[in-house]
Amino acid sequence: MSNHNLIFKHFVSTKKLNSGMVMKLIHRAIEFKKMDRSLLPQYPGHFVSNVFLENSTRTHLSFEMAEKKLGMPVLSFDAKSSSVSKGETLLDTLITLEALGVDTVVVRTCEENYYEELITSPHLTLSIINGGDGAAQHPTQSMLDLMSMYECFHRFIGLKVAIVGDLIHSRVAHSNAEILARLGAKLYFSGPREWYEEDFDRYGEYLPIDELMSQVDVLMLLRVQLERHDQVDSFDAETYHRLYGLNIERADRLQEHAIIMHPAPVNRGVEIADELVMSPHSIIAEQMKNGVFMRMSILEAVMNGK
């Protein structure tokens, strides 16, 4: 199954994806993962630029690898040396890139829902892929997470998924909760109560982490995003790990088939014990690998829109 009939002008959120679209993207990403490099579609005439206004390793490099595998010329962009540092608006930056010949951009910024103004602007015709907006959405991470779960379980209906940690600040949690609930998964949330918001009640229920270990199929841990917290000085990593992290004792209670996920970067010894990062239950490295193929699938659908 391919996603050849999927056509996206932009890819900024998972909220408008139906289950058929989700499965086409997943199956195409799996095809890419198995495909000989010589058979990959190539788009040498489509220039892309990765406009990352927040720091990133995995998402940024994953997109760049996906773009290069698809033969797309990548115009480099460095926020620190760009006119953004002089106060240029994101809109004007993208107008400049389009004038230079770029027809697709991947954007990450701390501003939530930044894309709403851009995709309706009469001054832009390029395509926008959302690489993360504040604590709101991370749609391509959500899609690679879905791909990774599907490879393990081949279903979403009835799948028991726990999302644990810094929920209120996590765009991964917000994106995944919404789409997993629509796909029929049973969702649980855990972590510090003060980092839980009532909005998550629409998708599942909050439970203490020790009540979750023996019943979940997927344990998705979230990084503590200290850069988004006001009270950084009061955070104690050891206490957090003891109360809410995945330690050896908790991991021993996981079902044999259960998987451990994390969007990374991982704070070892905080949300997960160091020795569990690469344990048999962990698919954290596989998630990173899948990120390239899922982003290829998404880029192909956007290229279909050209």
N, C-alpha and C positions, 0 to 999 in steps of 0.2 A: 504494500500500500504506500502511495506517495502523497505528498501534499501539493501536487502539481496544479490542482484546481483551487488551492487556497490563495487568495489574493488579498494582501494587506497594503494599504497606503502607508499606515503607521502601525507600530506595535508598542502601545504605551501602557496597557493594562490587560489583565486577564478577565476583567468583569464582563466583557462582551463576547468572550469565547464560549461557544456551546460545546457539549461533550464530543460532538463529531469533529470539530476543529481541534480540540485538545488531542484526540486520538490520532488524527492525521499528522499533527506536528510530532507526536511521540513516535509513531511508526516510521516517519521519514527520518527522524534523528537516529533511530535504531538502524535503518538502512544505511545511513551515512557511516555509522560506526563500523559496519561490516564491509563497506564498499572499498574496492581497490581505488587507490588515489587517482589512477588514470581515468576512472569512470566518473569522477566528480564533475558536476556542472561548473562551468567557468563563466565569470562575468568581468572580463578585463576592461570593459568600457564604462564600468560603474564605480566612480570614486566614492570612498567612504572616509569619514573622519570620526574619531572617538573623542568626544568633548567631555572630559571628566573633570568636573569642578570640585569633586571630593576624592580623597585618596582611595585607591583600589589596586589590588594586585590581581586576584583571580578573575573578576569580571572584565577588567580592562584587557588583560592578556588573553583571556579566553575568547573575547570578541575579535581581537587582532589575529589570533590563530585561525578562527573560523573564517574570517574575511580572506586571509591569505590562502587557505585551502580552497576557497571558491574563486581564487584568481582576481580578487578585487583589489585595485590599487588603494593603499591606505595613506591618506595625507595626515601626517603627524600633527598633534595639537598638544601644546604644553600650557596649562592654565597659568602657571607661575610666570611664564615669559610672554603671555599673550596680553592683549589690550583689556581683557577682563580685569587684570590687576590694576588697570587705570580707571576702572569704573564703567567700561563698556557693558551694555546690557547683553543678555544671552540672545535676544532677538537680533541685535545688530551683529553679533558674532556669527550667527547662522546665516544672516543675509550676506555677510562677507564670504563665508565658506561656499555658499551657493554661487555667488558671483565668480568665484575662482574655479568652479566646475564640480564641486562636491554635490552628489545627489542623494546621499543617505548619511545621517549622523546618528551616533549612539551618544546619548546624553546622560550624565549622572550629576545631580546637584542636590544640595540640602533643601532646596525650595520644593515643598510639596505641591503636586499638581501643576508644575511649571508648564507642562506640555499643552494645557488647555488653551492658553493664549497663542501658542505657536502653531498648533495644527489648524487653527481658524484664521491665522494671519493672511491677509491678501498679499503680503510681501514675500511669502515663502511657498515654494512648490516642492522642496526636498522632503524626503521621508524621515521620520523621527522614530527611533527605537529607544525606549526608556530603559536606561541602565541603572535606575534607582532614583527615587525622589524622596529625600528626607526619610521619615518613618512611615511613609504612606504605602508605596508599591515597589516591588522588585519583580516584575512579571517574568523576565527571562530566568531568574533564579527559581521562581515558582515552577516554571515549565521543566527545568532540568531536574528539580526535585520530584515532580510527577513522573518523569521518565525513569528516574532511578527507582522509585517505588514500583512502577509497573514492571520493570525488568525483574524485580524480586517476587512479585505477587500476582502479576497479570490481571489485576482487578483493582477497583477502588471501592465498589459497593461493599459496605460492611467492614472495610479495613479500619482497624482501631489505631488511631494516630494520636500521640501525645506531643504537644508543642510546649517546651519547658524553658523558662528563663525570663529574659528581659522583654516581655511581651509588648509592653506599651511603646517601646522605642524601636521595635523590630518591623521593618517593611516586609521581611520574609514571613513573619507570623501573620501579618495582615493579608498579604497576597495568598498565602497557602491556606489559611483558614477559610477564606471566602470560596475559593475554587474547590477545595477538597469537600466542603460541605455540599456544594452543588453536585459533585460527582458521586455522592452517596457514602462517603467515609464517615465513621463515627469519631468525633473529635473530643479530646480532653486537653486541658491547659493546666500548667502548674508553674511554680516559681514564687517569688515574693508576692504576697497579696497586694502590696502597694504598687506593683508593676502590672497589675491586671486591671483591665478596664471593662465596663459592662457591655461594650460593643461586642465582645467575644461571646457573650451569652447567646447570641443569635446562632452561633455555629456549634457550640458544645458546652461542656461543663468544666468548672474548676475543681481539681482534686489535689490533695497533698501528694507529692512525688512518690512517697512510699506506698501509696495505695494503687499506683499505676504500674509499677514494675512488672508484675506477674500477668498483666492482662493485655498489654499493648503489642501490636505488631510492629509499629514504627515509633521509635523514640527520637524526636527531633529536638536537639538542644540548640539554644540560641546564645550568641556571644553577649556578654554584658557590655553594653555600649556606653562606657564611661564618658565618652566625648559628648553624649547627649544628656548627661545627668548634671544637675546643679550641685549636688552634694558629693563630689568626687572624693574629698578627703575623708569622709566617714565610711567609705566602702572598705570592707575587710574581706579579702579573697578567701582566706581560710574558713571564715565563718560561713560565707556564701556556699563554698564547696560542701561543707558539712551539712548544711540545712537543705540545699537545693541542687547540688551538683550530682553528677553520676560518679559514684565511687565504686570500688570493687565489690563491696557488700551488696549495693543495689544492683549492680550489673549481674551478679550471680543469680538474681531472682528473675531475670528476663527469660522469656520463653526461648527455646532452642532456635526457633526460626526468626526471632525478632531482629530488627536491624537498628543500628544507631546512625543518625544523620546529624550533620552540622553544616551550616552555610559557609563557615570559616570566614575570617581567621579564627583559629581556636585558641582560647586562653587555657592552656594546659594547667591542670590543678585548680581550676576555677569551676567552669561548667562541666568539665570532664577530667577524670584522672589521666595522667600522662600515659600510663600503660594501656589505656583503653582506646586511645585515638586510632591505633592500627590493629585493634583486636579483631577476632573472627566475626563479631557482630557488626563491626564498623564498616560502613560503605562511604566514608567521608572522602577518600581518595577517588573512588569511582564517581562520586558526584562531580568532582572537579573535572574528571575526564569527560563525563557526559555533558558538561557545560559547553564544550566546544561543539559537539554534534547537535545539541539542541539549538544553539545559536546559529549554526549553519542552516538548520531547518527553518528557523524564523527569518533569517536573511533571504533564503530562497523564496519564501512566500512574499516578502517585501519586493524582491526583484520581479516576481510575477506581476506585481502591481505597476511595474514600469512599462 
